[in-house]
Structures are given as structure tokens and as C-alpha cells.
Amino acid sequence: MALVEVVVALGLLTLMVVSSTQAMMQANRQSAIMRTLTAARGIVQRNIDTALTVGWSFNNEPAMLALTSATGTPYDDDAPPASNTDGVVQIAVMEDGTTATVPGTLWRIVAAVANADGAQIRRVTFRLDYTYLGRPYSVQMVTNRAIDD
């Protein structure tokens, strides 16, 4: 009888260890997904904030607020202005700062907003598309901006 109890106890212990390990792996995976999503949201929010605060007058239209096609253009906010054409941003980088682990494509979409007063208003959209752990993700934020003059 004691041998049967030991075998059952070992079976239950094994089942508990396997279940706990799987749960911890799933929790770790979900945490990594959420960390990456938070970083992507931060990048998009940073660009929306810049679009809202950059100076814009009749004589000086910033490149960030220039009109684009309906599908948008790639925008690279982590490169010098002369080379910000590829739209690839690094969402997550290894601690050594050299290895990109999660690159994404940042899209900038700017459209004129029609209004009865004929005011200069732009609808600015930033969308960051990336793939993490084999699944596609997208973060998008939209704002309206009027000219400063």
C-alpha cells in the first residue's frame, strides 16, 4: 500500500512541477510582450508629442507636419534628419546597446482637415508595426494640429 501512495504522490508532484513551469514560461512570455508593447507605445507617443509641440508658421512648415499620401511614409525618429527615410526604429535593444532585438516600421500619415473656416489643420497619425515572437503587432495614435499663426 505504501508503494502505491509514493507512486501517486510522485505523479502528483511531477504534474504540479510541469504545470508550474508552463505557467511561469507563459507569464514570462506575456511580460515580454507587454514590455515591448509599452516601448512601442512610448515611441509613438513621443512622436505625437513632437508633432503637437513643434513650431509651425506660414513661413516655416516642419517636415513632420508635411502632407503625405493616405498610406503614409516611413519615418525614422531615431536617426539623424538627413537619413530618416527607412522608417526602421529599434523598439527593444540588448543591454550592450548594439543588438536590435525588436525592430519596427514607423509610419507617419498627415492629412489636411477640411473645415468651414479654411484654417490650416492637419490630422497626424503615427503607426508602429512590428513582429514579436512570430506575431504581428501595431500601435497607432492620432492627433489634430493647427498652425501657430
FENQUIUR-V836390 format. One record per residue. N is the residue number from 1. SS is DSSP state (@ for helix, = for strand, . for the rest). OMEGA is omega in whole degrees, 0 to 359 (* if undefined). NEAR is the number of other C-alpha atoms within 12 Angstrom. Layout:
BEGIN
n: [N N]
ss: [SS SS]
omega: [OMEGA OMEGA]
near: [NEAR NEAR]
END
This chain:
BEGIN
n: [1 2 3 4 5 6 7 8 9 10 11 12 13 14 15 16 17 18 19 20 21 22 23 24 25 26 27 28 29 30 31 32 33 34 35 36 37 38 39 40 41 42 43 44 45 46 47 48 49 50 51 52 53 54 55 56 57 58 59 60 61 62 63 64 65 66 67 68 69 70 71 72 73 74 75 76 77 78 79 80 81 82 83 84 85 86 87 88 89 90 91 92 93 94 95 96 97 98 99 100 101 102 103 104 105 106 107 108 109 110 111 112 113 114 115 116 117 118 119 120 121 122 123 124 125 126 127 128 129 130 131 132 133 134 135 136 137 138 139 140 141 142 143 144 145 146 147 148 149]
ss: [. @ @ @ @ @ @ @ @ @ @ @ @ @ @ @ @ @ @ @ @ @ @ @ @ @ @ @ @ @ @ @ @ @ @ @ @ @ @ @ @ @ @ @ @ @ @ @ @ @ @ @ @ . . . . . . . . . @ @ @ . . . . . . . = = . . . . . . @ @ @ . . . . = = = = = = . . . . . . = = = = = = = = = = = = = . . . . . . . . = = = = = = = = = = = = . . = = = = = = = = = = = = . . .]
omega: [181 179 179 179 179 180 179 179 178 177 178 179 178 179 180 180 180 180 179 179 178 179 179 178 179 179 178 178 180 177 179 178 181 177 180 178 178 178 178 177 178 179 180 180 178 180 175 179 178 178 180 186 180 180 181 178 179 182 186 176 180 181 181 182 178 181 178 173 181 179 177 178 176 181 183 184 180 178 176 184 182 185 184 183 186 177 181 176 180 181 179 180 178 183 180 176 184 186 177 179 179 174 178 177 180 180 175 180 180 180 175 179 178 177 185 182 182 181 177 179 179 171 184 179 171 178 179 178 179 177 179 183 176 180 179 177 178 176 183 174 183 174 173 182 176 180 183 183 *]
near: [7 8 9 10 11 12 13 14 14 14 14 14 14 14 14 14 14 14 14 14 14 14 14 14 14 14 14 14 16 16 14 19 25 17 18 31 28 20 26 35 28 23 36 37 26 23 34 33 22 23 34 26 19 21 20 24 16 13 10 15 20 21 21 37 38 26 24 23 16 15 15 25 30 28 36 31 33 24 15 12 15 12 14 22 20 23 28 27 32 31 36 29 17 13 9 9 11 10 13 16 21 30 29 37 35 39 39 40 34 33 28 25 20 14 11 8 8 12 16 25 27 30 30 37 40 43 38 44 32 32 23 24 14 9 11 17 25 25 28 28 27 24 29 25 30 28 27 19 13]
END
